[in-house]
Amino acid sequence: MQEVRKMQADGPSEDLVNRAKETAKRNYETALKQNSYWLSRLQTVHLFDQDPALIVHRVERIDALTPASLQETFKKYFPMDRYTVVTLMPAPK
């Protein structure tokens, strides 16, 4: 919860965002060479009735990320008054 508050108040650092973007780009470049990636992405765009051309524009979407846009995302999708607490219990023997 502390980290969510921090992201909402200050947003991520420029360095953190740049490192995450570089990692995402490397993972994407690797995924492009795998049939399973293409099959999964084509199924997803078909399921949501999207344009398959979106698949090859992922780098542009990655580059569009900024600390400010991520901060706004944390404010919008992680409200502090709505959360779930989960407790893992060991299975009975």
N, C-alpha and C positions, 0 to 999 in steps of 0.2 A: 504494500500500500504506500510505503514511503517513496518508492521509486516512481509509482504512478503520479503521486503528488508532485514530485520533482519534475517529471516530464510535462505535466500540465502547467506548472508555474514557470519553469525555465526553458523547457524544451531540451532536446538532445544537443550535444556539442557538435560543432561543424566537423571536427575530427571523427567523431563516432558515426555521423551520417556518411561521411566520405568512405570510411572503412567498410561500412555495411553495403554501400553502393558498389564498391569494388568487389566485394565478396559475391553479391548478387549477380554482377556481370560475369564473373568467372564461372559461377555455377550455371548460368544461362548458356554460356559458350560451350560448356561441357555437355549440357542437356541437349543442345541442338544436334549433337552427334549420335543421339540414342533414339532408337525407334520407339521405345516405351514413352519417352517424353512427347513425341509427336502424336502418338496414339491417344495419350491422355489429354493433351491440349485440344486435339481435333474433336474428341468426344465432348469436352467441356464447352467449346464454342458452339457445337451443334446443340447441346442440351439447353444452353441459354440463348440460342438463336442470335449469335454474334457473328461478326465478320471474321473469317479465318485469318485475314491479313493482320489482325491484332497480334497474332503470335510473333510475327517478325518485328514488331515495333516495341517489344518489351524494353529494350535498352533506352529508348526515348522516355518511357514511363519511369524507369529507374533514375535516369538523369534529372527528371522533373522533381524528385524528392528534395525537400529542403528542411532544415531544422524547424522553420516556422510552420510548414505544412504538417509535419509530424506532431508538433505541439498542438495544433488545432485538432488533429485526429485523436490525440489522447484526451483532449477536452470533450470531444463529441462522443466518442465510443467507450470511454472509461469513466463514467460519472461516479463520483465518490459516494453517492447515496444508493448505488445499486451494485451489489457484488454478491458472490456466493462463497461461503466457507465450506470446505470439504475436509472431512477427517477420514483418513484411511485406517481401517481396522483390520487386524490380522484375521485370516480365515479360521473359523472354528475347526478343531481337529476331531 
